[in-house]
Amino acid sequence: MRAVESLLQADPAQEEAVRSTRVPLIAYVRDRETLAILADVLAPVLGTAADFRIGDIAETRTGLQRLDTPVAAILIDVSGQTDPLAVLEDIALYVEPGVRVFVIGDVEDMEFYRQVVRGLGVQEYLCKPLNREIVARRLLPLLTGGAAAAARGGKIITVTGVQGGVGATTIAVNLAVQLADRSRHHILLFDADLHGGTAALMLSTTIGGGLRAALENPGRVDVLFAERSSPAISDRLRLLAAEESLNTLVYTADGAAAHLSSLLCNRFNFVVTDLPRHATALNHELRELAHVRVLVMDATLPSLRNALRHLALPNGEQQASRPILVLNHLGAPGALTRKQVVDGLGRDVDVVVPWLPKQLHAATTLGQPAVRKRGQFQTAITKLASEILPHRAEAPKSWLDPRRWVKKA
């Protein structure tokens, strides 16, 4: 074991020299979805020298044996292996001293994590399935020498339509419901349209007071604000919204959004913010505070143009990866095809929501979230939620499922 550890560990000075003179990363993964996520998050930062490859363990071993280029770090995928520890010990024989090793796999067990990180000297182990958020926050800082972002506190997710009528509020409301229903997290849905927000209508609930006062006088907002001002939709979902008069201007004090967001993140795991696209001081500050930005577009030329403009906006300090792009209403009469949208964007979209006018209109009219009904819409919102949650929730195993009786490594 000590021989393996010595191969995988190096002192800080040696690691710094390795990073500056060698290929930054060669990653061997087993599936194209994981490959796309890693490349999407890591390649823009590590540069074109970073190499991302599809391959099983045998191909990984062969690739390491034939390496003729100095490498700073390698990433190995051990998912699907019956004895991943033995595989890593074997792979270590082909890893040069000073090369940092990162591992991804499908064993979700703390003892396994300790054995890999402490016993084998691996820099970090991530359990699949991965998403962009977890790669950006746990893997990217280690590869670049930066500090990993703090895990404590809730995360702010903004959902913004690149133009009116693309269905951003529908996406925000149903995403919040899905996160609350399918995970053990506490969720706040924050409707930041103070004059014309419709989140409360979609959930058939009333609006609590206090949001305007919190923005105008942040010094009066305390830790009990969330309880008093956000009515409960369910055990794990609350709504924070306002319905101000159309002829009333709401003054937002400097730093009010940051103060409010800090309090909310201490109470909720996720704050899903339905954020208007308009360029106001409040909207700008909320966008800058986001950990994850979701942009919603439809398949039209104006939406395509505006999506490019929103994608060009710089990330906030807390945003670790690029925005998640949702293509809504795909298949609507007269709309562009997905290929035309992708060609116009110069990149693929992350989530596609088909044109489902009857289902969504009925859900809005009845005040019942459409995501609670099985079908294409639920599948799309589940995909969006998986881009945000660290891991997808696994379905309970049947007593007849042989996996229940397999002892974890």
Buried (B, 14 or more C-beta within 10 A) or exposed (E): EEEBBEBBBBEEEEBEEBBEEBBBBBBBBBEEEBBBBBBBBBBEBBEEBBBBEBBBBEEBBEBBEEBEEEBBBBBBBBBEBEEBBEBBBEBBEBBBEBBBBBBBBBBEEEEBBEBBBEBBBBBBBBBBBBBBBBBBBBBBBBBEEEEEBEEEBBBBBBBBBBBEEBBBBBBBBBBBBBBBBBBEBBBBBBBBBBBEBBBBBBBEBEBBEBBBBBBEEBEEBEEEBBEEBBBEBEEBBBBBBBBBEEEEEBEBEEEBBBBBBBBBBEBBBBBBBBBBBEEBEBBBBBBBBBBBBBBBBBBBEBBBEBBBEBBEEEBBEBBBBBBBBBBBBBEBEEBBEBEEBBEBBEEEBBBBBBBBEEBBEEBBEEEBBBBEEEEEBBBBBBBBBBBBBBBBEEEEEEEEEEEEEEEEB
